[in-house]
Amino acid sequence: MRNRPPTGRRRVALALSALLGGTALVAVPLSAPAAAAGGLAVQYRTSASGATADQSEPWFKVRNTSSSSVQLSQVKIRYYFKADSASTTYRFACSWAVKGCANITGTFGTLSHPTGTADRYLEIGFTSGAGSLAPGADTGDMQLRFYQSNWQSVNQADDYSFNATQTSYADWGKVTAQLAGTTVWGTAPEGNDPTDPTDPTDPPTDPPGGGQALFDDFTYSSSTDPAISAHGWNVRSNSGGPGVPGATWDPSKVTFPKVSGNSVMNLETSTAGTAASTKQTEVLTKSTKFKNGTYAARVNFADAPQSGPDGDHLVQTFFTINDLKAPMADDYAEYDFEYLPNGGWGESGNILYTTSWETYNPDPWQAVNQHTEARQSYAGWHDLVLTIDNSSIKYYIDGQLFGTHDAQYLPERPMSINFNQWLIDLAGQTSTTSRAYNQQVDYVLHVKDQVLTPAQVSAKVAAYRGAGTAFVDEVPAT
């Protein structure tokens, strides 16, 4: 993991240039709006009514129909559409919004049960900065759009949520709204209700058998516990990037406290505003033997320091990676969850990136990758799941699909599994007062050559813990 933005300020216009997004287009709306029993109603209009268009422009208003206030950060809207082709990727944009475009997120997902009018969806979310809706209030205009990454025309005529005749706002039941994870408005394409317990995206609790697994519950006494090395982990002490030049990677800052009676791995990063005082932390597998399959970890991100003044440009991570053999080498691979609680890389506030890397050139900086991001707080515990098969890379957060990345970013060689916490620079907080930040990890799981759903990951972890298994590594060295 390098000291660089995932896309960023110097992203190159190469033939292999990274494409954002990961979804497609879908079609004609017919059904009546669902009852707003759950307290929300969604109004829709299109600003691009042609059967084909340069971009799809679904505009929305969300209204609180309940008698109590609704936090918008708990609201998700899904617009369903059919991809122009299986390999098409899409980009999301917000043109204008009463709540502010910076407070609106857009991510793409793939439906488990494709239909003739939908195989993808655009999910709209809100950051904490969007605030709340009082009873009877609405969000006002959200003028949104999405388009093919190659700027080819989109075909809207076969898109489930599209309605060419709806050019002014009206209730629309062919988009769904979730409140705190429960669908409260609209009808999804058949078999794809985001919270329908019969939907295969909410699978049975027993994971399929077969895959060789690595599981670690991080039940160790300290960073010098011999079992850590015996179990294939390296607690980093060698110098070098990423992070502040001259900073120290300090194994003693990796500890294993009890949280609610369960041992967790704690990575502490601290600084007093100078390179010499900066202590960063990293734990990684000694073997690079992990490739296709499922990667999962439960991680506690922190927005504020454990002690001292806040504001440092911090990066908290869970990722897989192999070595770059030469600048722009095409057999490089890296897949990241990166949380920046205080911004950095040109961002001013909280942002979470998931990034799939094809390659890069460190100097001058050039990057070939695809990423998905959300500008909101992710403080607290989160279930992070990454799956890699022969067709795509998928990232899930707390059971919800966060991003789907394309086949061109699939790994050619095996990788290591890593956690680290480090500072991009010392510009976020210039105080010389000491401060320390904690990132915690509850467990890590890898299942070789097998794609598990988030629910199956949870079941597999519960099975290990129920059997009293704190560590297992069945993944062969080659």
Buried (B, 14 or more C-beta within 10 A) or exposed (E): BBBBBBBBEEBBEBEBBBBBBBBBBBBBBEEEBBEBEBBBBBBBBBBBBEBEBBBBBBBBBBBBBBEEEBBBBBBBBBBBBBBBEEEBBBBBBBEEBEBBBBBBBBBBBBBBBBBEBBBBBBBBBBBBBBBBBEEEEBBEBBBBBBBBBEEEBBBBBBBBBBBBEBEEBEBBBBBBBBBEEEBBBBBBBEBBBBBEEEBEBBBEEEBBEEBBBBBBBBBBEEBEBEEBEEBBBBBBEEEEBBBBEEBBBBBEBBBBEEEEEEBBBBBBBBBBBEBEBBBBBBBBBEBBBBBBBBBBBBBBBBBBBEEBBBBBBBBBBBBBBBEBEEEBBEBBBBBBBBBBBBBBBEBEBBBBBBBBBBBBBBEEBBBBBBBBBBBBBBBEBBBBBBBBBEEBBBBBBBBBBBBBBBEBBBBEEBBBBBBBBBBBEBEBBEBEEBBBBBBBBBBBBBBBBBBBBBBBBBBBBEBBBEEEEBBBBEBEEE
